[in-house]
Amino acid sequence: MDSPPSPTVDSPDPSTFLGKLRDVMQRLLPPKPQLHGPQTVFVSKYLGSCTHVFLRTDAFRKSLPPPYEGPFRVLHRTEKSFKINKHGKGLTVKINRVKPS
């Protein structure tokens, strides 16, 4: 005579399984961000004396437009930024977006 199979470890109670799953999911943590060190910026030695610069376009570009606009006249420069004359208006940009023309 065959008796019905008794519950074993292979067939856990669904409510117990869901409770354990919920506990495990609540204890999960997102991965920590990976910092790969400070980014170094190439600065041309000619940026200190140039009168005009090209400005890198950081916006999303379709295929084949030039990556730089310009040249634009330099109005004022500091150690980390440039103030340029872009279309008649003064625009302050970071040094990593310009290159000498």
ZALO-997446 format. One record per atom (N, C-alpha, C): residue number from 1; y, z, x; atom name. Coordinates in Angstrom, 1 decimal, m for minus. Atoms other than C-alpha are relative to their C-alpha. Example, Ala and Ser with C-alpha at 12.3 -4.5 7.8 and 13.67 -1.06 7.14 Angstrom:
   seq        Y        Z        X   atom
     1     m1.2      0.0      0.9      N
     1     m4.5      7.8     12.3     CA
     1      1.2      0.0      0.9      C
     2     m1.1      0.0     m0.9      N
     2     m1.1      7.1     13.7     CA
     2      1.1      0.8     m0.8      C
***
This chain:
   seq        Y        Z        X   atom
     1     m1.2      0.0      0.8      N
     1      0.0      0.0      0.0     CA
     1      1.2      0.0      0.9      C
     2     m1.3      0.0     m0.7      N
     2      3.4     m0.9      1.2     CA
     2      1.0      0.8     m0.7      C
     3     m1.1     m0.7      0.6      N
     3      6.2      1.4      0.7     CA
     3      1.3     m0.7      0.4      C
     4     m1.3      0.7     m0.3      N
     4      9.9      0.3      0.6     CA
     4      0.5      0.5      1.4      C
     5     m0.4     m0.4     m1.3      N
     5     11.5      0.3      4.0     CA
     5      1.0      1.2     m0.1      C
     6     m0.9     m1.1      0.0      N
     6     13.3      3.5      4.8     CA
     6      1.3     m0.3      0.8      C
     7     m1.2      0.3     m0.8      N
     7     16.9      3.5      6.1     CA
     7     m0.2      0.4      1.4      C
     8      0.1     m0.4     m1.4      N
     8     17.0      3.4      9.8     CA
     8      1.3     m0.3      0.7      C
     9     m1.2      0.3     m0.8      N
     9     19.5      2.9     12.6     CA
     9      0.4     m1.4     m0.2      C
    10     m0.3      1.4      0.1      N
    10     19.3     m0.8     12.1     CA
    10      0.8     m0.4     m1.3      C
    11     m0.7      0.2      1.2      N
    11     20.7     m0.6      8.6     CA
    11      0.9      1.2     m0.4      C
    12     m0.9     m1.2      0.3      N
    12     23.6      1.9      8.5     CA
    12      0.6     m0.1     m1.3      C
    13     m0.7     m0.1      1.3      N
    13     25.4      3.0      5.4     CA
    13      1.3     m0.7      0.1      C
    14     m1.3      0.8     m0.2      N
    14     28.3      0.6      4.8     CA
    14      1.2      0.9      0.0      C
    15     m1.2     m0.8      0.0      N
    15     30.8      3.4      4.1     CA
    15      0.1      0.7      1.3      C
    16     m0.1     m0.7     m1.4      N
    16     29.9      5.2      7.4     CA
    16      0.4     m1.1      1.0      C
    17     m0.4      1.0     m1.0      N
    17     30.2      1.9      9.3     CA
    17      1.5     m0.3     m0.1      C
    18     m1.4      0.3      0.2      N
    18     33.6      1.2      7.8     CA
    18      0.9      1.1      0.5      C
    19     m0.8     m1.1     m0.5      N
    19     34.8      4.7      8.6     CA
    19      0.0      0.0      1.5      C
    20      0.0      0.0     m1.4      N
    20     33.7      4.4     12.2     CA
    20      0.8     m1.2      0.6      C
    21     m0.8      1.2     m0.4      N
    21     35.2      0.9     12.5     CA
    21      1.5      0.3     m0.1      C
    22     m1.4     m0.4      0.2      N
    22     38.5      2.2     11.1     CA
    22      0.5      0.9      1.2      C
    23     m0.3     m0.9     m1.1      N
    23     38.5      5.0     13.7     CA
    23      0.2     m0.7      1.3      C
    24     m0.1      0.7     m1.3      N
    24     37.8      2.7     16.6     CA
    24      1.2     m0.9      0.0      C
    25     m1.1      0.9      0.0      N
    25     40.4      0.2     15.5     CA
    25      1.4      0.7      0.2      C
    26     m1.2     m0.8     m0.1      N
    26     43.1      2.9     15.2     CA
    26      0.2      0.5      1.5      C
    27     m0.1     m0.4     m1.4      N
    27     42.4      4.0     18.8     CA
    27      0.3     m1.1      1.0      C
    28     m0.2      1.2     m0.9      N
    28     42.8      0.5     20.3     CA
    28      1.5      0.0      0.3      C
    29     m1.4      0.2     m0.5      N
    29     46.0      0.0     22.3     CA
    29      0.2     m1.4      0.5      C
    30     m0.2      1.3     m0.5      N
    30     47.7     m3.2     23.1     CA
    30      0.0      0.0      1.6      C
    31      0.0      0.1     m1.5      N
    31     47.5     m4.4     26.8     CA
    31      1.4      0.3      0.5      C
    32     m1.3     m0.3     m0.7      N
    32     50.3     m3.2     29.1     CA
    32      0.5     m1.3      0.5      C
    33     m0.6      1.3     m0.5      N
    33     52.8     m5.9     30.1     CA
    33     m0.2      0.0      1.5      C
    34      0.2      0.2     m1.4      N
    34     52.2     m7.3     33.6     CA
    34      1.3     m0.4      0.6      C
    35     m1.2      0.4     m0.7      N
    35     55.3     m7.3     35.7     CA
    35     m0.4     m0.6      1.4      C
    36      0.4      0.7     m1.2      N
    36     55.0     m9.7     38.6     CA
    36      1.1      0.1      1.1      C
    37     m1.0     m0.1     m1.0      N
    37     57.9     m8.5     40.6     CA
    37      1.3     m0.6     m0.4      C
    38     m1.3      0.6      0.3      N
    38     61.6     m9.5     40.6     CA
    38      0.0     m1.5      0.3      C
    39     m0.1      1.4     m0.2      N
    39     62.3    m13.1     40.3     CA
    39      1.2     m0.3      1.0      C
    40     m1.1      0.3     m1.0      N
    40     64.2    m14.5     43.3     CA
    40      0.6     m1.3     m0.5      C
    41     m0.8      1.2      0.4      N
    41     66.9    m17.1     42.6     CA
    41      0.5     m0.7      1.3      C
    42     m0.5      0.7     m1.1      N
    42     67.6    m19.8     45.1     CA
    42      1.5     m0.3     m0.2      C
    43     m1.5      0.2      0.0      N
    43     71.4    m19.9     45.9     CA
    43      0.3     m0.9      1.1      C
    44     m0.4      1.0     m1.1      N
    44     72.7    m22.9     47.8     CA
    44      1.1      0.6      0.8      C
    45     m1.1     m0.5     m0.8      N
    45     74.9    m22.1     50.7     CA
    45      1.3     m0.7     m0.3      C
    46     m1.2      0.7      0.3      N
    46     77.4    m24.6     49.4     CA
    46      0.7      0.5     m1.3      C
    47     m0.6     m0.5      1.3      N
    47     78.0    m22.7     46.1     CA
    47      1.3      0.8      0.3      C
    48     m1.2     m0.8     m0.4      N
    48     80.6    m20.5     47.9     CA
    48      1.2     m0.8      0.2      C
    49     m1.2      0.8     m0.3      N
    49     82.9    m23.4     48.7     CA
    49      0.1     m1.3     m0.8      C
    50     m0.1      1.3      0.8      N
    50     82.2    m26.2     46.2     CA
    50      1.1      0.1     m1.1      C
    51     m1.0      0.0      1.1      N
    51     84.9    m27.2     43.7     CA
    51     m0.5     m0.4     m1.3      C
    52      0.6      0.4      1.2      N
    52     82.6    m28.7     41.1     CA
    52     m1.5      0.4      0.0      C
    53      1.4     m0.4      0.1      N
    53     79.1    m27.6     39.9     CA
    53     m0.7     m0.8     m1.2      C
    54      0.8      0.5      1.1      N
    54     76.3    m29.0     37.7     CA
    54     m0.5      1.2     m0.7      C
    55      0.5     m1.1      0.8      N
    55     75.2    m26.7     34.8     CA
    55     m1.3     m0.4     m0.6      C
    56      1.4      0.2      0.6      N
    56     71.5    m26.4     33.9     CA
    56      0.0      0.2     m1.5      C
    57      0.1     m0.2      1.5      N
    57     70.8    m26.9     30.2     CA
    57     m1.3      0.8     m0.3      C
    58      1.1     m0.9      0.2      N
    58     68.6    m24.0     29.1     CA
    58     m0.6     m0.2     m1.4      C
    59      0.6      0.3      1.3      N
    59     68.1    m25.3     25.5     CA
    59     m1.2     m0.9      0.1      C
    60      1.1      0.9      0.1      N
    60     65.0    m27.0     24.4     CA
    60      0.4     m1.5      0.0      C
    61     m0.4      1.4     m0.1      N
    61     65.2    m30.7     25.4     CA
    61     m1.2     m0.9     m0.4      C
    62      1.0      1.0      0.3      N
    62     63.4    m33.7     24.1     CA
    62     m0.3     m0.7      1.3      C
    63      0.4      0.6     m1.3      N
    63     61.7    m35.9     26.7     CA
    63      1.1     m0.8      0.6      C
    64     m0.8      0.9     m0.9      N
    64     63.7    m37.5     29.5     CA
    64      1.5      0.3      0.0      C
    65     m1.4     m0.2     m0.3      N
    65     67.2    m36.0     29.1     CA
    65      0.2      0.7      1.3      C
    66     m0.2     m0.7     m1.3      N
    66     68.8    m34.8     32.4     CA
    66      0.0      1.5     m0.2      C
    67      0.0     m1.5      0.1      N
    67     68.2    m31.1     33.1     CA
    67      1.4      0.6      0.3      C
    68     m1.3     m0.5     m0.3      N
    68     71.8    m30.7     34.3     CA
    68      1.1     m0.8     m0.6      C
    69     m1.2      0.6      0.5      N
    69     75.2    m31.4     32.8     CA
    69      1.1      0.1      1.0      C
    70     m1.1     m0.2     m1.0      N
    70     78.4    m32.0     34.7     CA
    70      0.3     m1.3      0.7      C
    71     m0.5     m1.2     m0.7      N
    71     80.0    m31.9     37.1     CA
    71      1.1      0.6     m0.7      C
    72     m1.1     m0.8      0.6      N
    72     82.4    m29.2     35.9     CA
    72      0.8      0.7      1.1      C
    73     m0.8     m0.6     m1.0      N
    73     85.3    m27.8     37.8     CA
    73     m0.1      1.5      0.0      C
    74      0.1     m1.5     m0.1      N
    74     85.0    m24.2     39.1     CA
    74      1.4      0.6     m0.1      C
    75     m1.2     m0.7      0.2      N
    75     87.8    m22.0     37.9     CA
    75      0.1      1.3      0.8      C
    76      0.1     m1.3     m0.7      N
    76     86.7    m18.7     39.4     CA
    76     m1.5      0.3      0.2      C
    77      1.3     m0.4     m0.3      N
    77     83.6    m17.3     41.0     CA
    77     m0.1      1.4      0.5      C
    78      0.3     m1.3     m0.5      N
    78     82.1    m13.9     41.6     CA
    78     m1.4     m0.1      0.7      C
    79      1.3      0.0     m0.7      N
    79     78.9    m12.8     43.4     CA
    79     m1.1     m0.5     m0.9      C
    80      1.1      0.4      0.9      N
    80     76.8    m13.4     40.3     CA
    80      0.3     m0.9     m1.1      C
    81     m0.3      0.8      1.1      N
    81     78.7    m15.6     38.0     CA
    81      1.1     m1.0      0.4      C
    82     m1.0      1.0     m0.2      N
    82     80.9    m18.7     37.8     CA
    82      0.8     m0.2     m1.3      C
    83     m0.7      0.4      1.2      N
    83     83.7    m19.5     35.4     CA
    83      0.4     m1.5      0.2      C
    84     m0.2      1.5     m0.2      N
    84     83.8    m23.3     34.9     CA
    84      0.8     m0.5     m1.2      C
    85     m0.8      0.7      1.0      N
    85     86.0    m25.7     32.9     CA
    85     m1.0     m1.0     m0.7      C
    86      0.9      0.9      0.7      N
    86     83.6    m27.2     30.4     CA
    86      0.7     m0.5     m1.3      C
    87     m0.7      0.6      1.1      N
    87     85.3    m29.6     28.0     CA
    87      1.3      0.7     m0.4      C
    88     m1.3     m0.6      0.2      N
    88     88.7    m27.9     28.4     CA
    88     m0.1      1.5     m0.3      C
    89      0.1     m1.4      0.3      N
    89     87.4    m24.4     27.8     CA
    89     m0.7      0.7      1.2      C
    90      0.7     m0.7     m1.1      N
    90     86.5    m21.7     30.3     CA
    90     m1.3      0.6     m0.5      C
    91      1.4     m0.5      0.3      N
    91     82.8    m20.8     30.3     CA
    91     m0.5      0.8      1.2      C
    92      0.6     m0.8     m1.0      N
    92     81.3    m18.0     32.3     CA
    92     m1.5     m0.1      0.0      C
    93      1.5      0.2     m0.1      N
    93     77.7    m18.7     33.5     CA
    93     m0.5      0.7      1.2      C
    94      0.6     m0.7     m1.2      N
    94     75.3    m16.9     35.8     CA
    94     m0.3     m1.0      1.1      C
    95      0.1      0.8     m1.2      N
    95     74.8    m18.2     39.3     CA
    95     m1.3     m0.8      0.0      C
    96      1.3      0.7      0.0      N
    96     71.1    m19.2     38.6     CA
    96      0.0     m1.2     m0.8      C
    97      0.0      1.2      0.8      N
    97     72.2    m21.9     36.2     CA
    97      0.9     m1.1      0.6      C
    98     m0.8      1.0     m0.6      N
    98     74.5    m23.8     38.5     CA
    98     m0.5     m0.5      1.4      C
    99      0.2      0.5     m1.4      N
    99     74.1    m26.0     41.6     CA
    99      1.2     m0.9      0.4      C
   100     m1.2      0.7     m0.5      N
   100     76.8    m27.6     43.7     CA
   100     m0.1     m1.5     m0.2      C
   101      0.0      1.5      0.2      N
   101     77.8    m31.2     43.0     CA
   101      0.5     m0.7      1.3      C
***
